[in-house]
Amino acid sequence: MNYNDDSSFTVIGNPVDIEDAYSVGNLRVSISNFDDTWEVAGFVKNLWDEEYRIYNADVSFLNYSVAQFAEPRWVGGQLKLKF
């Protein structure tokens, strides 16, 4: 789990550049045999589906702001075979 406290994208601290604190957790569960010839795994990234910005560009003179948000929750699986 990762925790980020309140932060600002600029040193000026304009309110549009402030990002509230957030926590992001990931989970991975796997099972394999004793000689490690196969493994099956499932994972979840952004477990709580937290919405937060990873980038913000403030263009105040145009009364405009551009933000890039982190990926939403996503789930996947993996199958590994060794031969």
N, C-alpha and C positions, 0 to 999 in steps of 0.2 A: 504494500500500500504506500502511496506517495501523498504527502500533504504539502500544499503550497499556501502560505499565508497571503493576506492582501498584498498586492503588488501593483506597480505602475510600469507602463511600457515606456515612459519617458522620465527624464529627471525633473521636468517641469511640474508634473503631478496634476495635469489637467483632469478634471473629473471623468471625462470620456475615456481617458487612458488608464483608469484604475480598474483592476480585476479583483473581484472578491475572492476570499479564500476558498479552496476546494480540495477534495480528496479524490484520488483515483486508485482503484484497486483492480488487479488482474488475477485470474485464477487459471491453473492448469492442472489437470488430473490425468495420470497415465497408468497403464498396466502393461507389463512385459513378462516374458518367460525368463527362467533362471539363466539360460545361456545367452540371453540378449539377441536372439535372432529375429524377434519381432517385438513391436511396441504399438499400442493403440492409445491415442491421447485425445482429449477434448480441452478446449480452452475458451475463456471469455476475457475480452479486453474491455476496459472501462466498465467494470462490473455493475456500478450503480447508474450508468448512463448519464454521467455528469457532463453538463454543457459548460465549457469554458473556452476562453480565447487563448490562442497561442501567438497571435500577432494582431497588432492594431496600428493603423496609420491614421493620424488625426490631421485632416486638412481643414483647419478651422476657418481659414479665410474664404473657403467655399461653403462653409457650414456643412461639412461632409466628413464622415469617418468610415474607414474600410477595416473590417475585422475578418480574421481567419480563425475558425473554430476547430477544436480538436475533433478527431473522429468519434462518432457515437459508439455505443456498445456494439461489439461484433463478436460473433461466436463461430468457432471453427473446429475442425478435427484434423488429426494427423495419423497416418499409418506408416510405420517404418518396418522394412524387411531387410535383413542382412543375409547374404548367401555367398 
